[in-house]
């Protein structure tokens, strides 16, 4: 076992129903650090940002993998420094994270006019050279769904899993029914639901998304949004992957490539991609251990 000091998530988090994952076993220390094994999936480690290039026939995209922590907005700012990201596409594979930090991050992305989708960036090797594609069998859970909502245009492939659940205090999510809650705790969650509601409407989401999320307590399985619910909640704004992935540069691409490899080909099927490490049933992300807003001496976000 090792100490993951970088999981510094403050405030309320959206959490699901089972243990954080078998490697974490729900162990959260009073000091705000989590005990974890080396088998944690990438999407349950602190969020990382990478630029995925697919030259010469397309521009590339931003890969965002992992949970949102208090460091994530700053990490994204550092990643974005010196890059012209206006109108770029961000590809998400995440188990959620901090509510307030996700809201801050989502507003940055909307200001940049980013497009959003769900997937895992993979590179394939062949005799004709390396190709970068997106495996659609990814997970976007909890606050990741609200990050997805920040995209100016939003596409979710059919193989992706988009799942929602309630806001809860992360350090009490493993045994939520047995835990004690104060009036101050209730004030904080009510305040942050209000923040989340405002953000949802600012991003163009529907109240149905909040209704579906806030009806799933931490002792129940996450609710996976159906194709109809993705439309109903306005999480999805297009069924055309070409509207969010970088366009093929036909003028620069060889004619044969332009004709046989359309934009949609950058999403690979589950059969082509093989078994991805994200294929196991998803679990909750009980990261938050220190509430904000009056209980501890940290500034409200």
N, C-alpha and C positions, 0 to 999 in steps of 0.2 A: 504494500500500500504506500501511496505517496501523497504529499500535501499539495493541493492545487491552490496556491496563494492568489492566483489571478482571478478567481471567481469572486470578485468583490461587487456583488449585486446588492444594491440597496433598494428599500421600498417594497411594494407589493409586487408579486409576480403572478402570472397566470399559471396555474398548476393543474395536473391531471390526476389520475387515479392510482397508478401503481408506483413502485419505487422508482427513484430518479433513473436508475438502471442497475443491473445486477452488480456492476463494479462499484457503484456508490453506496448501495444498500441504505439510502436515506440518512447516512451519517453526516450531520451538520454540526459543527462545533459552536459553542456560545460566542466565540470570538469572530465568527463570520467566515471561517474557512471550511472547505468541504474535504473529506477524505475520499480519495478516488483511486482506482486502479488504472493501469496502462491501457485497459481495453475500452475506455470511454470512446464512443463514437465521436468523430470530428464535430458533428452537429450539436454535441452536448458539451463541447469545450468552448472557451471564450471565442467570440466571433472574430474571424480573420477576413481581411479583404485582399483580393488579388485581381490584377488585370489579366484577363485571358485573351491572348492575341490569336487570331486565326487568319493571318495574312497568307497569301496575297489577295485572297478573294473576299475577305470581309474585314470589318474593323475590329471586332472583339467585344468583350463585355466584362462587367464586374462580377466576380464570384464573391458571395457573402455566405460564409459557412460558420455555424456555431451559435451559441446563445449570446444575447445582449447583456452586457455587464455595464457597470458604471464607467468603465474605460472605453466602451465602444464608440460613443460620439467623438471622443478625442482621437481614437485610433483611426476613425474614418477621415477626420479632418487631416491627419498626418498623411494618410494614403492619398487623399485628393489633392494635396498641396503640389502645385506644379503641373497638374494634369487638367486638361479640358474635358470634364465629364458631362457637360451639358447635353441632355438628351440621350445619354448612354443607357444601356440596359443592365439591370442588376439581376443576377440569378441567385435565388435563395435556397438554402438547405439548412433549416434551423429549428431548434426545439423551443424557441421563445426567449424568455428572460425578463428583465426588469421593465415594468410598465412605463415609468417616467422616462427612462433612458431610451426606450424604444420609440416613445412619442417624439423625443428630441431628435433622434436619428431619422425618423420618418419625415419630419418637417424639413430637415436638411435635404433629404432626397427629393421631396416635392419642389423645393426651391430650385434644385438643379434640373428639374423637368425629367427625372429619370423614368424609364420604362421598367416594368417588373415582371418576372416570371419565376417559376419554381423548377429546380433541376440541379444536377451534379455535373460539373465540368470534368470531362474525361478526354484523354489523349490516346488516339489509336496509332499504331505503327504499321506501315506496309511498305512494299517495295517501291511504291510511288511517292513515299514520304509520309511525314506525320500529319495527322488531321485532328483538330480539336472539335469535339461534339458535346452535346448535352444529354445526359441520361435523365429522362423525365421521371424516373422512379424515386423521387426525393420526398422529403417531409417538410411541411411548413406548418408549425404548430404554435398554439398559444399566441404570444405577441408577434411571432413571425407573420401571422395572418394580417395584423395591423401594419406591419412593415410592407407587406405586399400591397396593401391598400394605398400606400403612399405613391405608388407608381402612377404616372400620368395616364399610361395605357397598361392594362394588366391581362396577362394570359396565363392560364393554368392547364398544362397538358393532362390528358385523361389518366395517365399512369401515376400522377402525383397525388399525394395525400395531404389535404388541408384540414386541420383539426383545431377545434376550439374548446374552451372551458372557462371556468370562473376565475376572477381575481381572488387570491388568498394570500395569507401571510406565509411565506416560504418556510420559516422555521417551525411552523405548526401544521404543515400540510400532510405530513406522513401519518398523523393520527388526529385529523382535523376535528372529529367529533369529541374526542376526549380533552382537547386543549381548552384553555381558558382565554377569554377575550374581554378586554376592558372597553369602556365607553370611548376612550381615546383611540383604540384599535378600530372601532366601528366608524368613528369620525374620519379616520384616515382612508378607510376603504371607500366610504361614501364620497369623499373628496376626489379620490383617484378614479372612481367610476365616472364622476362628472368630467374629469379631464379626458378620460378615454372617449366618452360620448361626444364631447366637443371635437376632439381630433377626428373621430369617425366621420362626423358630418362635414368637417372641413375638407377631408380627403375625398368626399363624394360617396362614402359608404351609406348603407341603409340601416335603419334602426333594427332590422331583422338580424343583423350580425351581432349586435349587442344582446338581443333577446336570446339568440341561440347560444351565445357564449355564457351568459350569466345564468343560464338554466342548468349548467352542468357542474355539480359540486366536486371537490377533490377526491371524494371516495367513489366516484363513478368514472367509467372509461371516457376518454375524450370523444367528442362528437365529430365525426368526419363529415364535412360538407359534401352533399351530393352535387351533381352538375346543376340541378335545378336551384339548389340553395346558393351555389356560387353566383348564379345569375340574380337570384332574389335579393341577396345581400349587396350586390354590385361589387363584389370582390373581383369578378371577371368583367372586363369591358370589351373583350374581343375573343373570337374563336379562331382568329388567324394568327398563327405564330409569326408570320412575316411582318406583323405590325410591331413586334417587340424585339425580335432578333435583328442583328445588323444585316443590312441588305447586301446581297451579292453585288460586287462591283463588276458588272458585265463588261464594261469597257476595258478593264484590265485583265479579266479572266480569260483563259483559253476558251474557244467556242464550245468545245466538247464538254468542258467542266460546267460552263454556264448552262448548257442544255440538260445535263444529266444529274446535276447536284443542286437542286433548288434549296431555298432557305430551310424548308421543313426538314431536309435531310440531316440538319445538325442536331435534331432530336433523334436519338437512337431508341429502338424498341427494346423492351426487356429481354426479348430473345436474343437480340444482337449484342446487348451489353453484358449478358450473363447476370449472375446473382450479385446485387450490389450490397454493400455493408449496411445500407439503410433498410433492407427488406424486412428485418425483424419487426415485430409489433412495437409500436412507439410507446414510450413511457413518459411520465411527467417530468417537469424540470423544476424541482423545488430548490431554487437558488437563493431566494431572498431570506436574509437572516436578521437584518437590522432595519426596522421601519423608519420612514422619514416623517417629518412634520410634527415635531414636538416631543416625541418619545426620546430621541437622541439629539445631541447638539450638532446637527448637520443642516445646512440650508435646504429649504424646500425647493424642489425643481419646478 
